Amino acid sequence: MQTEGGPSPAEKGRLSEHKPGLKEKATHQLREFLVITIYLWALFVLLIINQSVVLARAEPDYQAYGFAIFNALMLAKVLLTGEDLKFGSRFKDKPLLYSISYKCFIFTLFLIGFHIVERVIGGVLHGKSIAQSFPDVGGGSAQGILSLGVTVFVALIPFFAFREIARVIGHNELWSLLLSRGTRIYTLQSKPQQ
């Protein structure tokens, strides 16, 4: 039943309880996967370029660029899987700074761990022992590992900041803020606890 001002409260409740179908979920997951892949690919390419400049390489390492897209695809799936498994959701009800920092820390460990496991499995498949396959993460030194960890952590800050802000204010509202022309004033209102 509809009142003159619009749908009745019962209809509004049914409309807000819209459950996405399989096609909608698949489209959303694919979009998320592509955005994450593009972000990670850009990050890996920048790291490769930085390494080339630091090491003063004259020749570009095209194989590294190929691995960058492969690793971006793999790690995007790892990040989505980690989010599906609720990794890093410990501080979701705390200020965003805690949530973002915690997710960056957890996923930094997760990505470095995945990288190590990936290299070990690849080495074992090529006939090496586990010890021979173990990668020299960050050059093998504690300083190199710490440097790699800090680099990955900092690189994940904008990624998780956008994701956490979108979680709080809504994806459509975030994209509207970022992509709409003109200045709009938004006020955040507390969502009722369910």
N, C-alpha and C positions, 0 to 999 in steps of 0.2 A: 504494500500500500504506500502511495506516495503523497506527501503533503505538498502544499503550494510552494514551500521554500525548497523543495528538493526531496531526496530519498528519506524515508523514515529512519529512525535510529537503528532499527533492526536490519534494514537494508544496508545502512552504512557499515554495520558490523560485519555483514556477509561480504561486502565489497572489500573491506580492509583485511579480511581473512583469506584473500586470494592465494591459493596454493599453486605455485608454478608447475606446469606440466613437464614431461620428460624433454620435449623439444626446447622449451624455455630454459630449463636447467642446462641442457647440452650447449645451447647458444651462449649462455652466461659463462659456463666453464671454458668454452673455446675462446671467448673474448678475453677472459682473465688470463688464460694460458698465453695468448698472443701478446698481450700487454706486458706480462712478466718476461716473456722471451725477448721481446724487443728491448726492454730495459736492461736485462742481463747481457744481451749481445752487445749493446752500446757500451756497457761497463767493461766487458772483456776486451773489446776492440781498443778502448782507451788505455787499458792496462798494457796491451800488446804494443801500442804506439809508444807509451811511456817507457816500456822496457827497451824498445828499439832505440829510442833517443838516449836513454841512460847508458846503454851498452855501445852506443855509437855504431850501430849496424848500418851498413850502406845498402844492403839488399833487404827488401821486405820479406818477411817469413809468411808466405801465403798459406802454408800448412797450418800455422797458428790461427790464421783468420778462419779457416775451415773448422778447426777445433772450437773456435769461439762460438760459432753458430750451433755446433753439436752440443757443446757444454751448456749453452743458454737454453736449448730445448730440454735437455735432461734436467738441469737445475730448476727450470720453471716448473716442471712436473714434480720435482722434489719439494719445492716450496708449496705448491698447491696441496700435495699430499700431507705435508707437515701441518698446514692450516686445517685441512680436513680432520686430522688427528688431534687437533686443538693444541698443538705445540705453541707455547708463548701466550696462551690466553689467561695466564694466572692473574695479571693485573688489568683485565679488561674493564673492571669497575672502578679503577683508580684514575687519577689524572693522566691525560694522554702521554705526558712526558715519560711516566713510568712504563706504560704499556709499549710505547715505541722503543724505548731503550731496552726493555726486556726482550721484545721480539727480535731486535737487531742482534742482541747478544746470543740468544738461543739459536737463531737461524745462521749466525756466523759459525757457531760450533757445528751445527747441522750440515752446512755447506762444506766446511773444511773436512768434516768426517766423511761425507759422501765422496769428496774428491779423493781422499785416501783409500776408501774402500774400492772406488772405481779403478784406481791405478793398480791396486793389489790384485783385483780380479783380472784385469787386463794382462798383467804380468804373468799370473799363474796360467792363464789361457795360452800364453805364448811360451810356456815351458820354464819359466823362472820360479824360484822359490818365493815364499811370502816375504822373506827378509830382503831378497834381491828386488822384489817388486815394490817394496815400501818406498813411496816418493820422498824426496827431500823437500818437504813443505817449507817454503820460505828460505830455501837454500840449506836447510838442515839445521841451522843454528837457532838457538832460543830467540835471538834478536830478529832473525828473519821470520820465524813463525809469528812472533808478536807483531811485527810490521805488517805481515799479510792479514792477520786477524783484525788489526786496527783499520786497515784499508777496506776490508770487506764490511766491517761494522759501520764505518762512516758512509760507505756507498749504499748501504741498506737504509740509512736514516730517511732520505726523502721517499723511498719506496714505501716503507711502513708508515711514515707520517701521512702520506696521502691515503693509504688504506685505512688507517685508524680514524682519520678525520671523516672519510666517507662512511665508515661504520657508524659513527656518532651522528652525523648530520644527514646522511643518506647519499647514495651514489649520484642520483639525479641532481640534488642540490649542489654537490661539489662540482660536477661538470658544468652546471649552470653558472656557478661563481667563476669558474676558470674560463669558460668559452663564450659567455654571453657578452654582447656589446653593451656599453653604458655602465654606469655605476648603480648598483643596487645596494640597499641596506638590508642586511639580514640580521635577525635576532634569533638566538638559539633559545628554545624553550625546553624545559625539562620534559622528557618523555615519561609518561606514567609507568611505574614499575609493574611488570606482569608477573 
